[in-house]
Each structure stands twice: as structure tokens, then as C-alpha cells.
Amino acid sequence: MEAFDARFVPAPVGQTGALRRIFAMGNGRLLVDITATGRVRQLTVGRERSTNDLWQPDPGDEPLAQARRQAAAWLPGDVAFRQSEPFAFQEQPGGMRDIYVSAALGVLLPAEVYAQHNASGPPGLCAVTYYQTTTGGVAFYLVGIL
């Protein structure tokens, strides 16, 4: 977490905790969910926005291709792409999910960690989930274990 603390501005006190940190980032925020052992298990990158409003287009939304380029910086260096698939959120089309596998991630986060966080696994499986508006823009995205 020291790398995040050094690179980003922490959110006001009271918005973070032992297993979640929030940082200001450009015109948005970076929400970091942490395992009990202090490893990052998921990042949420985007503007301050309610998940219930994610389908509403906003001028600040990014095209999917641009969001994919940005998300690549948050993935482990050894990821191998598996597939893309649509996903549903609140029984509506939610956007696209890109699924990857990383041997390095599998070593850092073993099966017990995946189980603790209700991730389907196997260890090393991760995804970028792009929450998209009705016009296809990306409202925010999650990078994490799957």
C-alpha cells in the first residue's frame, strides 16, 4: 500500500479503513480493496458516481477502447488474455468483462484468498469489468480477482 500512498492523494479520514482505501485521482477516484494480508484484490477506477446511475451517459465517460488501454496499466505484467464477455448488473446489461490469467497473481493470492472473497478462481484468474452507460461509454471499471 505504500506505493499507492506515495502516488495518490488519500481521501478524507473516515472514508478508508483496514481493508479499503480511497484515493483522489485526476478527475475521479481510485478505490482499493485489500486482503487481510495487505495485498490488493480489487481496484475501482472512475469518477465519483453512484452505481445506480451508471447507465446514464455523462460527458466525462470514456470510450471502451480508451478504458481498456488505461486498465492495462493496473494488470499484472504477465497476464494472458482469455476472453471478453458481456455481464449483467441488476438484471440489466452492465457492460463488458475482459478475463485474464496471471501466474504471478496465482502465487501472490492463493486459493484461500479467492475463497475468502467469494472469487470463483482458480488462483491467477482476474478480470477488468467495464460498467457501461446506455450509449456505451465507460462509467467506471473494476480490476480484480475473479
N, C-alpha and C positions, 0 to 999 in steps of 0.2 A: 504494500500500500504506500510505501514511501515514495515510489515513482509517481503515483497519482497525486500525492500531497505536494510534491515538488513541481509538478507540471500544471496543475489546475487549482483554481480558487475554490476552497471548501465552501459549501452552503452555510448559511447561518446556523449557529448552535441550536440544537433541538430537532434538526431535520436529519441528523445522521445518528447512527448507533453502532453497536459492535459488529453487526452483520450487514450494514448498509451505509454507504457513504454517498453523498450528493455533492457534485462539483459544478461550478459555473463554467461554461464552455462556449465561447463565441456568443451567438445569439440564442443559446439554448442551455441545456444541462446534460450532465453525464451522471447517471445513477449506477453505482457499482454495488452489486450483491456479492457478499463474501461468504466463504465456507467457514466452519468453526475453526479450521486450521489456518485461516488467513489468506487463502487462495481466492482469486476472483473466479466466480462461477457464471456470472452474467453481467453484461453491460446494457444499459438502455441509453441510447443516444438520440437526442432530438430537442425540439423546443418544449417549453412548458406547455403541456396540453393534457386535457382530460382524455382518458381512453374512450369515454362515451362520445366525445366529439371528434374522434379520429376520422370518421368518414367525411367530415365537412372540409372541402378544399380551403386552402389558405395560400396567399401569395408566396409565403416562405417555404412551401413544400418543395421537396427536391424530386427530380425525375428518378425513376428506379435505377437507371444506369449510373447516375451520379452517386446515389446512396450506396450502390454496390461497390464502387471504387473506394468510397470513404470507409465502408465497413471492412474492406480487405485489410486495412491497417490494424484492425483490432484482432484479427485471427492469428492463431499460432503460425509460425513460419513454415511449418512442414505440412500444412493442410492439403488434402486432396479432395477435390470436388466430387460429390456423389450424385446429387440430383437437385432439381428445383421442383417445387410443388406448391399449388395453392393451399391456403389454410383458411379455416373458418374461425370467426371470433363472434361470440354472442349470437350464434346461429345465422351469421351473415358472412359473405365473403370478406376476409380480413386482409388479404394481400398475398404475397409470395414468401416462401421459405426456401433458402438455399442450404442444403445439408452437406457437411464435410466430415472428414475423419482425420485425426491427428494422432500419431503415435506418441509424440511428446506430451500431449494433453492426457492421453491414457495413462502415462506414468505419473504425472502430477496429481491427477484426480482419479483414484482407483474406484472400483465398483461400489464400495461402501459410500463414497461421497455421492455418486449418482443416485444411489438408493435413498440417502438422507434427503435429497432434494427432489425426489419423485421424478427423476430423469430416467428415460427408458434405456439409455445406453445402447451398446456396451461402452465401456470407458474409451475415450477418444472421439466419440461421436459428438459433434457440435453443429450449430446452425446459426444462420442470420435470418431473423424473421422481420420482414418489412411490412409494417402496418400502413396500408394504402387507403387514400381517400376515394370517393366516388369517381374522381377524374384520373386516378392512377398515381397521383403524387404520393411521396412517402412522408407520412406524418412523423414517424419515428421508427427506429429499428432496435431490435434486441440481438446481442451476440452472446451466445452461451451454450452450456451443455444441453444435450437433447436426450 
